[in-house]
Amino acid sequence: MKFNDLVAGLIFLVVAGLFAAGAWNLPNPSQQPLGPSAFPLILAGFLVLCATLLAWQGARAPDRGPALALAGWARSPVALVRLLLVPGAVLFYVFASEALGFLIAGAVILAVLFLAGGVRPKLAVPLALAAALVMHSIFYLGLGVQLPWGLLEPVRW
């Protein structure tokens, strides 16, 4: 899928505006001149600059083409299903992680995505289990992030 530069620039301008509006309302508990909103506002400013340049370039292009052009892969039902698996995996995690726990939900998500991507099952399942365990170790043990245990609560370490 390819957006015309003018359309993409306008979309990024809207995103930058939303980003800046959210950053502008961040509270500053310490009353420092540079509070928590400073860095996001600077990033929003750079995004506005880049989006404006992109939209300007798109508007000046002699052969702008269509506003939206689908690539060949976007016409394939298999590719669209693979694409929809990613937001589906996020929704699955949101709704199932408390009951199943991070390790089980993460391993299931990774296994499904690996299999959909063409990884052999003999490799996809152990790789998904190992990756979920490594991610859990990094976040839970290394960074102290509390992750849901779900069904594995009795063997929590």
C-alpha positions in Angstrom: 0.0 0.0 0.0 1.4 3.4 -1.0 0.1 6.8 0.0 0.7 9.8 -2.1 3.2 12.1 -0.4 0.6 14.9 -0.1 -1.9 12.6 1.7 0.9 11.0 3.9 2.1 14.5 4.9 -1.4 15.6 5.8 -1.9 12.5 7.9 1.4 13.0 9.7 0.4 16.7 10.4 -2.8 15.5 12.1 -0.8 12.9 14.1 1.7 15.6 15.1 -1.1 17.8 16.3 -2.6 15.1 18.4 0.8 14.3 19.8 1.4 17.9 20.7 -2.0 18.3 22.2 -1.4 15.3 24.4 2.1 16.5 25.4 0.8 20.0 26.2 -1.5 18.7 28.9 1.1 16.7 30.8 1.3 17.9 34.4 4.5 19.4 35.7 4.7 18.4 39.4 8.1 19.9 40.0 7.3 23.3 38.4 10.6 23.1 36.4 10.8 25.2 33.3 11.4 22.1 31.2 8.8 19.6 32.5 7.7 16.3 31.1 6.1 17.9 28.1 9.3 19.4 26.7 10.7 16.4 24.8 7.4 15.3 23.3 6.7 18.8 22.1 10.1 19.0 20.5 9.4 15.7 18.7 6.0 17.0 17.6 7.7 20.0 16.2 10.1 17.9 14.2 7.2 15.8 13.0 5.3 18.9 11.9 8.4 20.1 10.0 8.9 16.7 8.3 5.2 16.3 7.5 5.0 19.8 6.0 8.0 19.1 3.8 6.5 15.8 2.7 3.1 17.3 1.9 4.8 20.2 0.1 6.9 17.8 -2.0 3.8 15.7 -2.8 1.8 18.8 -3.8 4.6 20.0 -6.1 5.1 16.6 -7.8 4.1 16.7 -11.5 2.9 13.1 -11.5 1.3 12.7 -8.1 -0.6 9.6 -9.0 -3.6 8.2 -7.0 -4.0 9.1 -3.3 -3.8 5.5 -2.4 -2.3 2.6 -4.4 -2.4 -1.0 -3.3 0.7 -3.0 -3.9 0.5 -6.5 -5.4 0.8 -8.3 -2.0 -2.2 -6.3 -0.6 -4.5 -8.0 -3.1 -3.6 -11.5 -1.7 -6.1 -12.9 0.8 -3.2 -14.8 2.5 -1.2 -11.6 3.0 -4.2 -9.7 4.4 -4.9 -12.5 6.9 -1.3 -12.3 8.0 -1.5 -8.6 8.3 -4.7 -8.9 10.4 -3.0 -11.4 12.7 -0.9 -8.7 14.3 -3.8 -6.6 15.7 -5.6 -9.8 16.4 -2.7 -10.9 18.5 -2.7 -7.7 20.4 -6.5 -8.1 21.1 -5.9 -11.7 22.2 -3.2 -10.5 24.6 -5.4 -7.8 26.0 -8.3 -10.2 26.7 -6.5 -13.4 27.5 -3.3 -12.4 29.4 -4.9 -12.1 32.8 -6.4 -15.5 32.6 -3.6 -17.3 30.8 -0.6 -15.3 32.0 2.1 -13.6 30.0 4.1 -16.7 29.4 1.3 -18.7 28.0 -0.4 -15.9 26.0 3.0 -14.7 24.7 4.0 -18.2 23.6 0.7 -18.8 21.9 0.8 -15.4 20.1 4.4 -16.0 18.9 3.7 -19.5 17.8 0.7 -18.4 15.7 2.7 -15.6 14.2 5.7 -17.8 13.4 3.5 -20.4 11.8 1.6 -17.8 9.8 5.0 -16.5 8.6 6.0 -19.9 7.3 8.3 -21.1 10.1 8.2 -24.9 10.4 6.2 -26.2 13.5 9.2 -28.1 14.8 11.0 -24.8 15.1 8.1 -22.4 15.7 6.8 -23.9 18.9 10.2 -24.2 20.8 11.2 -20.8 19.5 8.0 -19.2 20.7 8.4 -20.8 24.1 12.0 -19.6 24.4 11.2 -16.1 23.2 8.3 -15.7 25.7 10.5 -16.9 28.5 13.4 -14.6 27.5 10.9 -11.6 27.3 9.4 -12.5 30.6 12.8 -12.7 32.2 13.9 -9.4 30.8 10.8 -7.5 31.9 9.9 -9.4 35.1 13.3 -10.2 36.6 15.5 -7.6 35.0 13.2 -4.5 34.9 10.8 -5.4 37.7 7.7 -5.1 35.6 4.8 -7.0 37.1 3.4 -9.3 34.4 0.3 -11.5 34.8 0.9 -15.1 35.8 -2.5 -16.5 35.0 -2.6 -20.3 35.1 1.1 -20.4 36.2 0.4 -18.6 39.5 1.0 -21.7 41.5 4.6 -22.0 40.1 5.4 -18.3 40.3 9.0 -17.6 40.9 
